[in-house]
Amino acid sequence: MDPLARTGARDRAVDAGMVGFAVAYGVIMSLWLMGDPTMPRPVLLGHQIVGAVACGALWLRRRWPVGVALVLVPLSAFADLANGAQLVALFTVAVRRPVKIAVAVGAASLLTRSVVVVLADPPDVPYEWLVAFAATGTSAAIGWGLFARHRRQLVLSLRERAIRAENEGRLRAAQAQHRAREQIAREMHDVLGHRLSLLSVHAGALEYHPDAPAAEIARAAAVIRECAHLALQDLREVIGVLRAPVGELLPQPTLAGVRDLVAESRRAGMEVDLREEAAAGAVPDSVGRTAYRVVQEGLTNVRKHAPGAAANVTVSGAPGSGVTVEVRNTPPEAAAGAPPAANFPYPTSAAPEAAAETSSETVAAAGPEPAPGCGQGLIGLAERTALAGGRLEYAPTEAGGFRLAAWLPWPA
């Protein structure tokens, strides 16, 4: 279908205007010829019939623009009353067909009229004037049609660009929303997963010793309450990302927070060894934040899937060579054979945040069933590391443990 073709009330009004112009031209020419005493009445009647047929043919110009124009070429050459209809037909060809076709039809019309003028040999009007008048009218009709064609093409192009821009905008908005959802999911998994795993360890120990003294159960409940309180705080921070104004950044963890992670895991009863070979303050914040998440995910997975295992955390690197983060743990069976502690596995201190370290054997006995996990944390961590320009590796070790390692770029 022709993209320039239109239908509707506006187009019907345009058609009526075009036919009206052709009819008005024919009426004026008919009145002028009626005042010519040399014009025979039968010839005048024939001109009027031809003019009426030409005006009626214009209603078909949208469907067959070239055919109607070619039919009107000889009619307008022999009947001046059809000249208006011929100009309208040329205008339609210029609007709906390529420039070459419009010029060819216009040239055929002008050539036919020139030949008829020579054969008619009018006595009063010079030949050059008649040809110049016909050429001016033909050129004006074609030029106006080309102008209308290019204008319509420009409007269609702008409309298509607007539609394409709107679709692209919707696609970008959907992609941005998808990225935001993924980011929020990663944050919630990293932050809440860490806190809830600590909570699970303490609750498991409480379940394992239901006959503990009331004072020790109260202290254990206080530890659980403190962990739940911290988890709620972390949840508020994550939700705050959604409510914060655009461009406002909430505080984010850095590499210096790795020591706090290790301390929390030790208070939960895990045996964790930390070795730092990179100055935390010198590492860029974006790199340090990703390294923090790697350590957080590694320690969380050890608590969930390898109860009683010991973990080694290594952070090393230098400007230009990058930052390497590794979390390696022993197999959970390594501590399973040790006898459980005789006392309740919670500290005697009343302050939950000042909890003393408990043995990994006790934690293993307190939580025989590891917390469930589906591996989404490692998938999200791999995406986070890739976004930072680094790479992530994780695989079981030959000794039966697990190794999680990441390399992150550190510009010189």
C-alpha positions as CSV (number, residue, x, y, z in Angstrom):
1,M,0.0,0.0,0.0
2,D,1.2,3.5,-0.9
3,P,2.4,5.1,2.4
4,L,1.4,8.5,1.1
5,A,-2.2,7.3,0.4
6,R,-4.7,8.7,2.8
7,T,-8.3,8.1,3.5
8,G,-10.8,9.9,5.6
9,A,-12.9,13.1,5.8
10,R,-9.9,15.3,5.1
11,D,-9.1,13.5,1.9
12,R,-12.7,13.6,0.7
13,A,-12.7,17.3,1.3
14,V,-9.4,17.7,-0.7
15,D,-10.9,15.6,-3.5
16,A,-14.0,17.8,-3.5
17,G,-11.8,20.9,-3.6
18,M,-9.8,19.6,-6.5
19,V,-12.9,18.7,-8.5
20,G,-14.4,22.1,-7.6
21,F,-11.3,23.8,-9.0
22,A,-11.5,21.8,-12.2
23,V,-15.2,22.5,-12.6
24,A,-14.7,26.2,-11.9
25,Y,-12.0,26.3,-14.5
26,G,-14.3,24.6,-17.0
27,V,-17.2,26.9,-16.3
28,I,-15.0,30.0,-16.8
29,M,-13.7,28.7,-20.0
30,S,-17.2,27.7,-21.2
31,L,-18.5,31.2,-20.5
32,W,-15.5,32.7,-22.4
33,L,-16.1,30.4,-25.4
34,M,-19.8,31.2,-25.4
35,G,-18.9,34.8,-25.9
36,D,-16.9,33.9,-29.0
37,P,-19.1,34.3,-32.1
38,T,-16.8,32.2,-34.2
39,M,-17.3,29.1,-31.9
40,P,-19.9,26.8,-33.4
41,R,-22.5,25.6,-30.9
42,P,-22.1,21.9,-31.6
43,V,-18.3,22.2,-31.0
44,L,-18.9,24.2,-27.8
45,L,-21.3,21.4,-26.6
46,G,-18.6,18.8,-27.4
47,H,-16.1,20.8,-25.3
48,Q,-18.5,21.0,-22.4
49,I,-19.1,17.2,-22.5
50,V,-15.4,16.5,-22.6
51,G,-14.8,18.9,-19.7
52,A,-17.5,17.2,-17.6
53,V,-16.1,13.8,-18.3
54,A,-12.6,15.1,-17.3
55,C,-13.9,16.5,-14.1
56,G,-15.7,13.2,-13.3
57,A,-12.6,11.2,-14.0
58,L,-10.8,13.0,-11.2
59,W,-12.7,10.9,-8.6
60,L,-10.5,8.0,-9.8
61,R,-7.2,9.8,-9.6
62,R,-6.2,8.3,-6.2
63,R,-6.6,4.7,-7.5
64,W,-5.1,5.2,-10.9
65,P,-3.2,8.5,-10.9
66,V,-1.0,7.8,-14.0
67,G,-3.9,6.3,-16.0
68,V,-6.2,9.2,-15.4
69,A,-3.5,11.7,-16.2
70,L,-2.7,9.9,-19.5
71,V,-6.4,9.8,-20.5
72,L,-6.7,13.5,-19.8
73,V,-3.7,14.4,-22.0
74,P,-5.5,14.2,-25.3
75,L,-8.8,15.4,-23.9
76,S,-7.2,18.6,-22.5
77,A,-5.3,19.1,-25.7
78,F,-8.5,19.3,-27.8
79,A,-10.8,20.7,-25.2
80,D,-9.7,23.7,-23.2
81,L,-12.4,23.1,-20.6
82,A,-10.5,19.9,-19.5
83,N,-7.2,21.9,-18.7
84,G,-8.1,22.3,-15.1
85,A,-8.8,18.6,-14.7
86,Q,-5.4,17.9,-16.4
87,L,-3.5,20.1,-14.0
88,V,-5.2,18.3,-11.0
89,A,-4.2,14.9,-12.5
90,L,-0.6,16.1,-12.9
91,F,-0.5,17.2,-9.3
92,T,-1.8,13.8,-8.2
93,V,0.9,12.0,-10.2
94,A,3.6,14.2,-8.7
95,V,2.3,13.4,-5.2
96,R,1.9,9.7,-5.5
97,R,4.5,8.6,-8.1
98,P,8.3,9.1,-8.5
99,V,9.6,12.3,-10.0
100,K,10.6,10.6,-13.3
101,I,7.0,9.4,-13.9
102,A,5.6,12.9,-13.1
103,V,8.0,14.6,-15.4
104,A,7.3,12.1,-18.2
105,V,3.5,12.6,-17.9
106,G,4.0,16.4,-17.8
107,A,6.2,16.3,-20.9
108,A,3.7,14.2,-22.7
109,S,0.9,16.7,-21.9
110,L,3.0,19.7,-22.9
111,L,4.1,18.1,-26.2
112,T,0.6,17.1,-27.1
113,R,-0.7,20.6,-26.4
114,S,2.1,22.1,-28.5
115,V,1.3,19.9,-31.5
116,V,-2.4,20.7,-31.2
117,V,-1.6,24.5,-31.1
118,V,0.4,24.2,-34.2
119,L,-2.4,22.3,-36.0
120,A,-5.1,24.7,-34.8
121,D,-3.0,27.8,-35.8
122,P,-4.9,30.3,-33.6
123,P,-5.0,33.7,-35.4
124,D,-5.0,36.1,-32.4
125,V,-2.6,34.6,-29.8
126,P,1.1,34.0,-30.6
127,Y,2.3,30.4,-30.6
128,E,5.1,31.1,-28.1
129,W,2.7,32.6,-25.6
130,L,0.4,29.6,-25.7
131,V,3.3,27.2,-25.2
132,A,4.8,29.3,-22.4
133,F,1.4,29.4,-20.6
134,A,1.0,25.6,-20.9
135,A,4.5,25.0,-19.7
136,T,4.0,27.3,-16.7
137,G,0.8,25.6,-15.7
138,T,2.3,22.1,-16.1
139,S,5.4,23.1,-14.1
140,A,3.4,24.7,-11.4
141,A,1.2,21.6,-11.0
142,I,4.2,19.2,-10.9
143,G,6.2,21.4,-8.6
144,W,3.3,21.8,-6.2
145,G,2.8,18.1,-6.2
146,L,6.4,17.4,-5.5
147,F,6.4,19.8,-2.6
148,A,3.3,18.1,-1.1
149,R,5.0,14.7,-1.6
150,H,8.2,15.7,0.2
151,R,6.2,17.3,2.9
152,R,4.2,14.2,3.5
153,Q,7.3,12.1,3.4
154,L,8.8,14.3,6.0
155,V,5.8,14.1,8.3
156,L,5.7,10.3,7.9
157,S,9.4,10.1,8.7
158,L,9.0,12.3,11.8
159,R,6.1,10.2,12.9
160,E,8.0,7.0,12.4
161,R,11.0,8.4,14.3
162,A,8.7,9.5,17.1
163,I,7.1,6.0,17.3
164,R,10.6,4.4,17.1
165,A,11.9,6.7,19.8
166,E,8.9,5.9,22.0
167,N,9.4,2.2,21.6
168,E,13.1,2.6,22.3
169,G,12.3,4.6,25.4
170,R,10.0,1.9,26.6
171,L,12.6,-0.7,25.9
172,R,15.3,1.3,27.8
173,A,12.9,1.9,30.7
174,A,12.1,-1.9,30.8
175,Q,15.8,-2.7,30.7
176,A,16.6,-0.2,33.4
177,Q,13.8,-1.6,35.6
178,H,15.1,-5.1,35.0
179,R,18.6,-4.0,36.0
180,A,17.3,-2.2,39.1
181,R,15.4,-5.3,40.1
182,E,18.5,-7.5,39.7
183,Q,20.5,-5.0,41.7
184,I,17.9,-5.0,44.5
185,A,17.8,-8.8,44.4
186,R,21.5,-9.0,44.7
187,E,21.6,-6.5,47.6
188,M,18.9,-8.3,49.5
189,H,20.5,-11.7,49.0
190,D,23.9,-10.5,50.0
191,V,22.9,-8.4,53.0
192,L,19.9,-10.4,54.4
193,G,21.5,-13.8,53.5
194,H,24.5,-13.0,55.7
195,R,22.4,-11.8,58.6
196,L,19.9,-14.6,58.4
197,S,22.6,-17.3,58.2
198,L,23.9,-16.0,61.5
199,L,20.4,-16.0,62.9
200,S,20.0,-19.6,61.7
201,V,23.2,-20.7,63.4
202,H,22.2,-19.3,66.8
203,A,18.7,-20.6,66.5
204,G,20.0,-24.1,65.6
205,A,22.2,-24.1,68.7
206,L,19.2,-23.1,70.8
207,E,17.2,-26.0,69.3
208,Y,20.0,-28.4,69.9
209,H,20.1,-27.6,73.7
210,P,16.4,-27.4,74.8
211,D,17.4,-28.4,78.3
212,A,19.8,-25.5,78.9
213,P,19.4,-23.3,81.9
214,A,16.9,-20.5,81.7
215,A,19.6,-17.8,82.0
216,E,21.6,-19.3,79.1
217,I,18.4,-19.6,77.0
218,A,17.7,-15.9,77.7
219,R,21.1,-14.9,76.6
220,A,20.7,-17.0,73.4
221,A,17.4,-15.3,72.8
222,A,19.1,-11.9,73.2
223,V,21.7,-12.9,70.6
224,I,18.9,-14.0,68.2
225,R,17.0,-10.7,68.9
226,E,20.2,-8.7,68.1
227,C,20.7,-10.6,64.8
228,A,17.1,-10.0,63.8
229,H,17.4,-6.3,64.7
230,L,20.5,-6.0,62.5
231,A,18.7,-7.9,59.7
232,L,15.8,-5.4,59.9
233,Q,18.3,-2.5,59.7
234,D,19.9,-3.9,56.6
235,L,16.4,-4.4,55.1
236,R,15.6,-0.8,55.7
237,E,18.8,0.3,54.0
238,V,17.9,-1.8,50.9
239,I,14.4,-0.5,50.8
240,G,15.8,3.0,51.2
241,V,17.5,2.6,47.8
242,L,14.0,2.5,46.3
243,R,12.8,5.5,48.2
244,A,15.9,7.6,47.8
245,P,15.8,10.5,45.3
246,V,17.4,9.9,41.9
247,G,21.2,10.4,42.1
248,E,21.4,10.1,45.9
249,L,23.6,7.2,47.0
250,L,23.2,5.5,50.4
251,P,26.3,4.4,52.3
252,Q,27.9,1.3,50.8
253,P,30.3,-1.2,52.3
254,T,34.0,-1.0,51.4
255,L,36.9,-3.4,51.8
256,A,37.5,-2.1,55.3
257,G,34.3,-3.8,56.3
258,V,35.7,-7.3,55.7
259,R,37.2,-7.3,59.2
260,D,33.7,-6.8,60.7
261,L,32.4,-9.6,58.6
262,V,35.0,-11.9,59.9
263,A,34.4,-10.8,63.4
264,E,30.7,-11.5,63.1
265,S,31.4,-15.0,61.8
266,R,33.8,-15.7,64.6
267,R,31.2,-14.6,67.2
268,A,28.8,-17.0,65.5
269,G,31.2,-19.8,66.2
270,M,33.0,-20.1,62.9
271,E,36.7,-20.6,62.7
272,V,37.9,-17.9,60.3
273,D,41.4,-16.9,59.4
274,L,41.8,-13.5,57.7
275,R,45.0,-12.5,55.8
276,E,45.1,-9.0,54.3
277,E,47.9,-8.1,51.9
278,A,46.3,-5.0,50.4
279,A,45.7,-1.6,52.1
280,A,42.0,-1.3,52.4
281,G,42.0,2.4,52.4
282,A,43.9,2.6,49.1
283,V,41.5,0.3,47.2
284,P,38.9,2.2,45.1
285,D,35.4,2.1,46.7
286,S,33.8,0.4,43.7
287,V,36.4,-2.4,43.8
288,G,36.3,-2.6,47.6
289,R,32.5,-2.9,47.6
290,T,32.6,-5.8,45.2
291,A,35.4,-7.5,47.2
292,Y,33.3,-7.1,50.4
293,R,30.4,-8.8,48.7
294,V,32.6,-11.7,47.6
295,V,33.8,-12.3,51.2
296,Q,30.2,-11.9,52.5
297,E,28.8,-14.4,50.1
298,G,31.7,-16.8,50.8
299,L,31.3,-16.8,54.5
300,T,27.5,-17.0,54.2
301,N,27.8,-20.1,52.0
302,V,30.2,-21.7,54.5
303,R,27.7,-21.3,57.3
304,K,24.8,-22.5,55.2
305,H,26.4,-25.5,53.4
306,A,29.4,-26.5,55.4
307,P,28.6,-26.3,59.1
308,G,31.6,-26.7,61.3
309,A,34.1,-26.0,58.6
310,A,37.0,-23.6,59.0
311,A,37.4,-20.8,56.5
312,N,40.4,-18.9,55.2
313,V,39.9,-15.4,53.8
314,T,42.7,-13.8,51.8
315,V,42.6,-10.3,50.3
316,S,45.7,-9.3,48.3
317,G,46.6,-7.0,45.5
318,A,48.3,-3.9,44.3
319,P,47.6,-1.0,41.9
320,G,48.0,-2.1,38.3
321,S,47.8,-5.9,39.1
322,G,44.3,-5.9,40.6
323,V,42.7,-7.2,43.8
324,T,42.4,-11.0,44.5
325,V,39.8,-12.2,47.0
326,E,39.7,-15.8,48.1
327,V,37.4,-17.6,50.5
328,R,38.4,-21.2,51.1
329,N,36.9,-23.6,53.6
330,T,37.6,-27.1,54.8
331,P,35.1,-29.9,54.4
332,P,32.2,-30.0,56.9
333,E,33.3,-33.4,58.1
334,A,36.6,-32.0,59.3
335,A,34.9,-30.9,62.5
336,A,32.1,-33.4,62.7
337,G,34.1,-36.0,64.5
338,A,35.0,-33.7,67.4
339,P,32.9,-34.1,70.6
340,P,30.3,-31.4,71.2
341,A,31.0,-28.8,73.8
342,A,29.7,-29.7,77.3
343,N,28.3,-26.2,77.9
344,F,25.6,-24.3,76.1
345,P,27.2,-23.0,72.9
346,Y,26.4,-19.3,73.7
347,P,28.7,-17.0,75.6
348,T,28.1,-16.2,79.2
349,S,28.3,-12.4,78.5
350,A,25.0,-10.7,78.7
351,A,25.7,-8.3,75.8
352,P,25.0,-10.1,72.4
353,E,27.5,-7.9,70.6
354,A,30.3,-9.0,72.9
355,A,29.7,-12.7,72.4
356,A,32.8,-14.8,72.9
357,E,34.0,-17.2,70.3
358,T,32.6,-20.7,70.4
359,S,34.3,-23.8,68.8
360,S,33.5,-24.9,65.3
361,E,32.7,-28.3,66.7
362,T,29.9,-26.9,68.8
363,V,28.5,-25.0,65.9
364,A,28.6,-28.2,63.8
365,A,26.7,-30.1,66.5
366,A,24.2,-27.2,66.9
367,G,23.3,-27.2,63.2
368,P,23.4,-30.6,61.7
369,E,21.1,-29.6,58.9
370,P,22.6,-26.8,56.7
371,A,20.4,-24.0,55.6
372,P,18.9,-24.4,52.2
373,G,20.3,-22.6,49.2
374,C,19.7,-22.6,45.5
375,G,23.0,-21.1,44.1
376,Q,21.4,-17.8,43.2
377,G,24.0,-15.9,45.3
378,L,26.9,-17.1,43.2
379,I,25.0,-16.3,40.0
380,G,24.4,-12.7,41.2
381,L,27.9,-12.5,42.5
382,A,29.3,-13.5,39.1
383,E,27.2,-10.8,37.5
384,R,28.4,-8.2,40.0
385,T,32.0,-9.1,39.4
386,A,31.6,-9.0,35.6
387,L,30.0,-5.5,35.9
388,A,33.1,-4.4,37.8
389,G,35.4,-5.7,35.0
390,G,36.6,-8.7,37.0
391,R,36.1,-12.5,37.0
392,L,34.8,-15.0,39.5
393,E,35.8,-18.6,40.0
394,Y,34.3,-21.2,42.4
395,A,34.7,-24.9,42.6
396,P,35.1,-27.7,45.2
397,T,38.7,-28.4,46.3
398,E,40.5,-31.7,46.2
399,A,40.3,-32.0,50.0
400,G,36.5,-31.8,49.9
401,G,36.1,-28.1,50.8
402,F,35.1,-25.3,48.5
403,R,37.0,-22.3,47.0
404,L,35.5,-19.0,46.0
405,A,37.9,-16.5,44.3
406,A,37.5,-13.3,42.5
407,W,39.9,-11.0,40.6
408,L,39.0,-7.3,40.3
409,P,40.9,-4.6,38.4
410,W,42.8,-2.0,40.4
411,P,44.0,0.8,38.1
412,A,47.6,1.9,38.6
